[in-house]
Amino acid sequence: MRNLFLNNLLEVSAWNAANRTNQTALIYEDRSTTYGEFDKYSSQVAAGLDSLNVKAGSRVAILSKDIDYGYEILFGCAKSGAVLISMNWRLSARELKYILEDGDAELLFVQQEFVDLIKEILPELPLVRNIITIEGDGSKYPDYQSWRDGFSALNPPSFTPGEEDAVLQLYTSGTTGKPKGVQLAHYTFFRLLHHMYNAGDKWMDLNDQDVLLVSLPMFHIGGLWWAVQGFISGSTNVLIDVFIAWKVLQLIEKHKITKIELVPAMLGFCLSEPAFQTTDFSSVKAILYGGSPISDVLMSKAAGKFGCDFFQIYGMTETGNMAVCLRPEDHHVNGVKRLNAAGRPLPGVEVKIIDPSGRQLKATEVGEIYIKSPSVMLAYWKNQEETDGTLVDGWIRTGDGGYQDQDGYLYVCDRIKDMIICAGENIFPAEIEAVLCEHEDVAEAAVIGIPDDLLGESVKAFVVLKPGAVLKSRALIGFVRARLANFKGPNSVSFIEELPRNPSGKILKRVLREPYWTGRKRAVN
C-alpha cells in the first residue's frame, strides 16, 4: 500500500524503517539492503556530509553507474538538506566539468572507474573540496563504504525539509546546446500521487509486495523517479548498473520481478535475445515504458510473450517525469490508432495545445504541447531567462508539437525544437554542431535525427567543408566522440556543397529531414 500521507524523502525513509524494518529495499548484484539498514546508512551519509561542512542548499554531485550506494547518497543528501546532482557517466570530461562548475558542486562521489576522468578536470574545479570514491581502494581518496561507516546514524544533521525545498538537480540540454540544471523539489515525487489517490486512480498499483526492476539510469528522471516510487510504495528495488538485455532477462527470472520500466528500444533488445524465448515471465504483472511510442510489431511480440499490462508515460524532467499516461486498455494492436497516442493527462495534470501566436487550439489542431503538473520543476538553476521561456504561468512549454483528439488523448507529431531521441537519450543538435565546427576543415554543419528501427532515431550530420579540405566521415565522427559522450556522435555524415536556407539565412532542417521521414505517420520515431 502506498503511503500517501508522506510528503518528503525523509518521511519515506523513516516510515519504512519503522514499519518495514526487515523487508528488502534494494538488491544490487549479490548485496541486499533492508529498509531498516537503508535508513541507517542514509543517516550515516547525512552525518558524514555534516562533518564536511556541507550545508542545506549545498550541491553534492555523483558520477556512478546505478548501484545501491547511489540511493543511500540521495536520501543522505535529503536528510542533510543538500541537493544531489546526478551526472551522466557517459559524458566527456569537459561536459562533466561544465556541470560541476555550473552546479557549484562542493563534494563529488565518483565511482572508481571514472576517477581518471575526473582527475583531468579537477585542477579547474576549485569549488570541489572533497572527493569520495565508490568501490575505490581508499589509497587516493576515501572509499565510500568506509567513509559512511565512520559516522553514527544517531547524529544526523537536524534538518526538516519543506515540500518546496530542492532535493535534486538534473541536467538537461537545450537548443542552445548548454545543459540546464532542472531543480526538483520533494513535492515532485508526491503531489501527483496525492491527486491520483484523491481521484481513486490506482494506476499501476505499486505496493509492498512488488519487486521492481530499475533498469533506467539514476541520472535520468525516469530511472530515479521509478526507484523513488518503489521506496514510497515499500517495494523491493532490483538495480542493474547498466542495461544489458540478457542480464535483464536473468534478473526478471531470478528475483521474480513484478513490474518493469523500460524504453521501447530496451524492450526490443530483450526480444532479440535468444534467452527471451525460454525466460519465465510469469511473475511480471506490468511494464511501464516511455521516451517514444511503441510500434505495432514490437507491442504485439511483447504482449504475446509477457502477457501483462502495458503503460506508456509521457513527460519530461521539467514536469517531474510522468504527466500523461496511455493505459493498458488503450494498447490495442491490429491497427487501432491509439497505440500511437501518448495517452491522456493524469489526475491533477492539464494539457493544452498552443499555436505560435499564443492561441489555444481546438481538438486535432497541431501546435506546441504545454503541460501544467503538480510535479513541475522549481526552476532552472541560475538561469532565469531559460526558466521564464520554459515555465510560463505555471505551464511547461515542452517544445514538442502535437494535438489532442476529441477524447483528450495526446498525440506527439513532431518536435518544435530539434531534439533527437536515440534509445531514450535526449540529444540536442546545437551541441554537436558546435563541436563539428571546431574541426579545422569544417565550414558549417547541421545535425538531424533520422529513423532507426532499433533505436528510434540516429544522429546524422550534414557538413560543408572549407575550400580545398579533404575529410573522411569516420575521422570526423571520431573527432566528435572524443569531445562528447559516445552516444552523441553522428552515426553518419554527408558532405554537401551548401546547407539549405530560407531568405533570412536560417538553416532549413525540414528540407534535410524530409527524404528520411517521407511516408511515415510521425516525424518522430
C-alpha positions in Angstrom: 0.0 0.0 0.0 1.3 3.5 -0.9 2.0 5.9 2.0 0.2 8.8 0.5 0.3 10.8 3.7 4.0 11.3 3.3 5.4 14.5 1.8 9.2 14.2 1.6 12.0 11.7 1.3 12.9 11.8 5.0 9.4 10.7 6.0 9.6 7.9 3.5 12.8 6.6 4.9 11.7 6.9 8.5 8.3 5.3 7.9 9.7 2.3 6.0 12.4 1.8 8.7 9.7 1.7 11.4 7.1 -0.4 9.6 9.2 -2.5 7.1 12.4 -2.8 9.1 13.4 -6.2 7.8 11.9 -6.0 4.3 14.4 -5.8 1.4 14.6 -2.3 0.0 17.4 -2.8 -2.5 19.1 -5.6 -4.3 22.3 -4.9 -6.3 24.2 -8.0 -7.6 24.8 -10.1 -4.5 24.2 -7.4 -2.0 20.8 -6.7 -0.4 19.7 -3.9 1.9 16.7 -3.9 4.2 14.6 -0.8 4.8 16.0 -0.6 8.3 19.6 -0.7 7.1 18.8 1.8 4.3 17.5 4.3 6.8 20.6 3.8 8.9 23.1 4.1 6.0 21.4 7.2 4.6 21.5 8.8 8.1 25.3 8.0 8.3 25.7 9.7 4.9 23.9 12.8 6.3 26.2 12.8 9.3 29.2 12.5 7.0 28.1 15.4 4.9 27.7 17.5 8.0 31.3 16.6 9.1 32.4 18.0 5.7 30.5 21.2 6.3 28.0 20.5 3.6 25.1 22.8 4.5 21.5 22.8 3.5 21.2 24.0 -0.1 24.7 23.0 -1.0 25.2 20.9 -4.1 26.7 17.4 -4.0 27.4 15.5 -7.2 27.6 11.8 -8.0 29.2 10.2 -11.0 28.4 6.5 -10.9 26.6 3.7 -12.6 23.5 2.6 -10.9 24.2 0.8 -7.6 22.6 0.8 -4.2 25.1 3.3 -2.8 23.7 6.0 -5.1 20.3 5.9 -3.4 21.8 6.0 0.1 23.6 9.2 -1.0 20.3 10.6 -2.5 18.5 10.1 0.8 21.5 11.2 2.8 21.5 14.4 0.9 17.8 14.8 1.6 18.4 14.3 5.3 21.1 17.0 5.4 19.3 19.4 3.1 21.9 19.1 0.4 20.8 18.9 -3.3 22.1 16.0 -5.3 23.4 16.5 -8.9 23.3 13.0 -10.5 25.6 13.1 -13.6 25.5 11.0 -16.8 28.6 8.8 -16.6 28.7 8.6 -20.4 29.6 12.3 -20.7 33.1 13.5 -21.6 35.4 15.3 -19.2 34.6 18.7 -20.5 30.9 18.1 -20.3 31.2 17.0 -16.7 33.4 20.0 -16.0 30.6 22.3 -17.2 28.0 20.6 -15.0 30.2 20.6 -11.9 31.1 24.3 -12.4 27.6 25.4 -13.2 26.2 23.4 -10.3 28.6 24.8 -7.8 29.3 21.3 -6.6 31.3 21.1 -3.3 31.6 17.4 -2.9 31.8 14.6 -5.5 31.1 10.9 -5.1 32.7 9.2 -8.0 32.9 5.5 -8.9 36.4 4.2 -9.1 36.3 3.6 -12.9 35.7 7.3 -13.5 38.4 8.7 -11.2 40.9 9.2 -14.0 38.3 11.2 -16.0 37.7 13.5 -13.0 41.4 13.9 -12.5 41.6 15.5 -15.9 39.4 18.4 -14.9 39.9 18.6 -11.1 42.5 21.4 -11.3 39.9 23.6 -12.9 37.3 22.9 -10.2 38.2 24.9 -7.2 34.8 24.6 -5.5 35.1 20.7 -5.4 36.6 20.5 -1.9 36.3 16.7 -1.3 36.1 13.5 -3.4 34.9 10.2 -2.1 35.2 7.1 -4.3 32.6 4.5 -4.8 34.1 1.0 -4.8 37.5 2.6 -4.5 40.6 1.2 -2.7 40.9 4.3 -0.4 44.5 4.9 -1.5 44.0 8.3 -3.1 40.5 9.3 -1.9 38.3 7.9 0.9 36.3 4.9 -0.1 32.5 5.4 0.3 31.6 2.4 2.4 34.5 3.0 4.9 33.7 6.7 5.0 30.0 6.1 5.6 30.6 3.6 8.3 32.8 6.0 10.2 29.7 8.0 11.2 26.9 7.3 13.6 23.3 7.1 12.3 22.2 8.6 15.7 23.6 12.0 14.9 22.4 13.2 11.5 22.1 16.9 11.0 18.9 18.4 12.3 17.0 19.4 9.1 13.3 19.4 8.4 12.6 19.9 4.7 9.7 21.8 3.3 7.8 20.3 0.3 9.3 23.0 -1.9 12.9 22.6 -0.9 15.1 21.4 -3.7 16.4 17.9 -3.3 17.6 17.0 -6.8 19.2 18.8 -9.8 19.3 17.0 -13.1 21.0 18.5 -16.1 19.1 18.5 -19.4 20.3 20.2 -22.6 18.5 22.8 -24.6 18.5 24.2 -28.1 21.4 26.5 -27.1 23.5 23.4 -26.6 24.3 24.2 -23.0 22.9 21.9 -20.3 20.5 23.4 -17.8 20.1 22.3 -14.2 16.5 21.4 -13.5 15.8 21.9 -9.8 13.3 19.4 -8.5 11.7 19.6 -5.0 10.5 16.9 -2.6 6.9 17.5 -3.9 8.0 16.2 -7.3 7.6 12.7 -6.0 4.4 13.2 -4.0 1.9 15.7 -5.2 0.8 13.9 -8.4 0.3 10.8 -6.2 -2.0 12.7 -3.9 -4.1 13.9 -6.9 -4.3 10.4 -8.2 -5.2 8.9 -4.9 -8.0 11.5 -4.4 -9.3 10.6 -7.8 -9.4 6.9 -7.0 -6.7 6.2 -9.6 -4.6 3.2 -8.6 -2.5 3.5 -11.8 0.0 0.6 -11.6 -1.0 -0.2 -8.0 2.6 -0.3 -6.8 2.7 -1.9 -3.4 5.0 -3.5 -0.8 4.6 -7.0 -2.5 6.1 -5.7 -5.7 9.6 -6.4 -6.9 10.6 -3.6 -9.3 13.3 -3.7 -11.9 15.1 -0.4 -12.0 16.8 -0.5 -15.4 16.9 3.1 -16.3 19.8 5.2 -15.0 19.8 7.4 -11.9 20.9 10.4 -14.0 17.6 10.3 -15.9 14.4 11.5 -14.2 12.7 8.3 -15.4 15.1 5.9 -13.6 15.4 7.9 -10.4 11.7 8.7 -10.2 10.8 5.0 -10.7 13.1 3.9 -7.9 11.7 6.6 -5.5 8.2 5.4 -6.4 9.4 2.0 -5.2 10.6 3.4 -1.9 7.3 5.2 -1.4 5.3 2.0 -2.1 7.6 -0.1 0.0 8.6 -2.3 -2.9 11.9 -4.2 -3.4 14.0 -2.4 -5.9 16.4 -4.5 -8.0 19.1 -2.5 -9.6 21.2 -3.1 -12.7 24.3 -0.9 -13.1 24.0 -0.6 -16.9 21.3 -2.0 -19.2 22.3 -5.4 -20.7 19.5 -7.3 -22.3 20.5 -10.8 -21.3 21.2 -9.7 -17.8 17.7 -8.1 -17.5 16.2 -11.4 -18.5 18.2 -13.2 -15.8 17.1 -10.7 -13.1 13.5 -11.0 -14.1 13.6 -14.7 -13.6 15.9 -14.8 -10.6 14.1 -12.2 -8.5 10.6 -12.8 -9.8 10.3 -9.2 -11.0 6.6 -8.0 -11.0 6.9 -4.5 -12.6 9.5 -3.1 -15.0 10.3 0.3 -16.5 11.9 0.3 -20.0 12.2 2.4 -23.1 10.9 0.7 -26.3 14.5 0.2 -27.6 15.4 -1.7 -24.5 12.3 -3.9 -24.9 13.4 -4.5 -28.5 16.9 -5.6 -27.3 15.3 -8.0 -24.8 13.1 -9.6 -27.5 16.2 -10.1 -29.7 18.0 -12.2 -27.1 17.9 -15.9 -27.7 17.1 -16.4 -24.0 13.9 -14.4 -24.4 12.1 -17.4 -25.7 12.9 -19.5 -22.6 12.7 -16.9 -19.8 10.0 -17.3 -17.3 7.9 -14.1 -17.3 5.1 -15.4 -15.1 5.8 -13.0 -12.3 5.6 -9.9 -14.5 2.4 -8.0 -14.0 3.1 -4.7 -15.7 5.6 -2.9 -18.0 6.0 0.8 -18.0 7.6 2.4 -21.0 8.3 5.9 -22.2 10.7 8.0 -24.3 9.0 7.2 -27.5 5.8 5.4 -28.8 5.9 1.6 -29.3 5.5 0.1 -32.7 2.6 -2.3 -33.5 5.1 -5.1 -34.2 7.0 -4.7 -31.0 3.8 -4.3 -29.0 2.4 -7.5 -30.5 5.5 -9.6 -29.8 6.0 -8.2 -26.3 2.3 -8.6 -25.3 2.2 -12.1 -26.6 5.2 -13.2 -24.5 4.8 -11.2 -21.3 1.0 -11.4 -21.1 0.9 -8.4 -18.8 -0.4 -4.9 -18.7 1.5 -2.1 -20.6 1.5 1.5 -19.6 3.1 4.3 -21.6 4.0 7.6 -19.9 4.9 11.0 -21.5 6.6 13.8 -19.7 10.0 15.3 -19.2 12.4 16.3 -16.4 10.8 19.7 -16.1 7.4 18.1 -15.4 8.8 15.8 -12.8 8.6 12.8 -15.1 5.2 11.4 -16.0 2.3 13.7 -16.8 0.3 11.8 -19.5 -0.4 8.0 -19.5 -1.6 5.5 -22.1 -3.4 2.8 -20.1 -3.4 -0.9 -20.7 -6.9 -0.8 -22.2 -5.7 1.6 -24.9 -2.9 -0.8 -26.0 -4.7 -2.4 -28.9 -2.8 -3.8 -31.8 -4.0 -4.6 -35.3 -4.4 -1.0 -36.5 -6.2 0.7 -33.6 -4.8 4.2 -33.8 -4.5 4.9 -30.0 -1.3 2.8 -29.9 0.3 5.9 -31.5 -1.1 8.2 -28.7 1.0 9.3 -25.7 -2.2 8.9 -23.6 -4.4 11.2 -21.5 -3.4 13.6 -18.7 -3.2 12.1 -15.3 -5.3 13.5 -12.4 -4.1 16.9 -11.5 -2.4 17.4 -14.9 -3.6 19.7 -17.6 -2.5 19.8 -21.3 -3.2 22.4 -23.9 -2.0 22.9 -27.5 -0.8 26.4 -28.4 0.0 28.0 -31.8 2.9 30.4 -32.3 0.7 33.4 -31.6 -0.2 32.0 -28.2 -3.8 31.0 -29.1 -5.1 27.7 -27.6 -6.0 25.3 -30.4 -9.0 23.0 -30.7 -9.1 19.2 -30.9 -7.0 17.7 -33.8 -5.2 21.0 -34.4 -1.4 20.7 -34.2 0.7 23.1 -32.1 3.1 23.1 -29.2 2.3 21.0 -26.2 2.0 22.8 -22.9 1.8 20.9 -19.6 0.7 22.0 -16.2 1.6 19.5 -13.5 1.7 19.4 -9.6 5.2 17.9 -10.0 6.6 20.8 -12.1 10.2 21.9 -11.6 11.1 24.8 -9.4 13.3 26.5 -12.0 16.5 26.1 -13.9 19.5 26.6 -11.7 21.0 30.1 -12.1 19.2 30.6 -15.4 16.2 32.9 -15.1 16.0 33.7 -18.8 15.6 30.0 -19.7 13.2 29.4 -16.8 11.0 32.3 -18.0 11.0 30.8 -21.5 10.0 27.3 -20.4 7.9 27.8 -17.3 5.1 30.2 -18.3 2.3 31.0 -15.8 2.8 27.5 -14.3 2.8 25.8 -17.7 5.8 23.9 -19.1 6.5 24.5 -22.8 7.6 21.1 -23.9 9.0 22.0 -27.2 7.0 19.1 -28.7 4.4 19.5 -31.4 1.2 17.6 -31.2 -2.6 17.6 -30.8 -5.3 16.1 -28.7 -8.3 14.2 -30.1 -11.9 14.7 -29.2 -11.5 12.3 -26.3 -8.5 14.1 -24.8 -5.8 11.7 -26.0 -2.5 13.4 -26.7 -0.5 12.6 -29.9 3.1 13.7 -30.4 3.6 14.5 -34.1 6.9 16.5 -34.3 9.3 18.4 -32.2 9.1 22.2 -32.1 12.7 22.1 -31.0 15.3 20.0 -32.9 15.9 17.4 -30.2 16.8 13.8 -31.2 15.8 10.8 -29.1 18.1 7.9 -29.5 17.3 4.8 -27.3 15.7 7.1 -24.8 18.6 9.6 -24.7 17.9 13.2 -25.4 20.4 14.6 -27.9 20.5 18.2 -28.9 21.9 19.1 -32.4 23.2 22.5 -31.4 25.7 20.9 -29.1 27.0 18.5 -31.8 27.0 21.2 -34.4 29.2 23.4 -32.2 31.8 20.6 -31.9 31.7 19.7 -35.6 32.6 23.3 -36.3 35.6 23.2 -34.1 37.3 20.9 -36.7 39.7 22.9 -38.8 38.3 21.6 -42.0 34.6 22.2 -41.3 32.9 25.4 -42.5 29.5 24.7 -41.2 27.3 21.8 -40.1 23.7 20.8 -39.4 22.6 17.8 -37.4 19.2 16.0 -37.6 17.6 12.8 -36.4 16.8 10.1 -38.9 14.6 7.0 -38.4 16.3 4.0 -36.8 14.1 0.9 -36.4 16.0 -0.3 -33.3 17.0 2.9 -31.5 14.1 5.2 -32.6 16.4 7.8 -34.2 20.0 8.0 -35.1 22.2 11.1 -35.4 23.1 12.3 -38.9 25.3 15.3 -39.7 25.4 17.4 -42.9 28.8 19.1 -43.3 30.1 21.8 -45.6 33.9 21.6 -45.8 36.2 24.6 -46.2 37.6 25.1 -49.7 40.2 22.5 -50.6 39.7 20.5 -47.4 39.5 16.7 -47.6 38.0 14.8 -44.7 36.6 11.3 -44.2 33.4 10.8 -42.3 35.0 8.3 -39.9 37.6 10.8 -38.9 35.0 13.4 -38.2 32.8 11.1 -36.2 35.9 10.2 -34.1 36.6 13.9 -33.6 33.2 14.4 -32.1 33.1 11.3 -30.0 36.5 12.4 -28.4 34.8 15.5 -27.2 31.3 14.5 -26.4 29.6 11.4 -25.0 29.8 8.5 -27.4 26.0 8.3 -28.0 26.0 11.9 -29.2 28.5 11.3 -32.0 26.9 11.2 -35.5 26.2 7.7 -36.9 26.6 9.0 -40.4 27.9 12.1 -42.2 27.0 13.6 -45.6 29.4 16.1 -47.1 27.4 18.7 -49.1 28.2 21.9 -51.1 25.8 24.1 -49.0 23.1 23.9 -46.4 19.5 24.8 -47.4 18.5 28.1 -46.0 15.5 30.4 -46.1 15.7 34.0 -47.3 16.7 35.2 -43.8 19.6 32.7 -43.7 18.1 30.2 -41.2 19.0 26.6 -42.0 16.0 24.6 -43.2 16.3 21.4 -41.3 12.9 20.2 -42.5 14.5 20.1 -46.0 17.3 17.9 -44.7 14.8 15.7 -42.8 12.2 15.3 -45.5 13.8 12.5 -47.5 14.2 10.3 -44.4 10.8 10.8 -42.9 8.6 10.9 -46.0 5.8 8.3 -45.9 5.9 7.9 -42.1 3.0 8.7 -39.8 5.0 10.8 -37.5 8.1 13.0 -37.8 9.4 11.3 -34.7 10.2 7.7 -34.3 
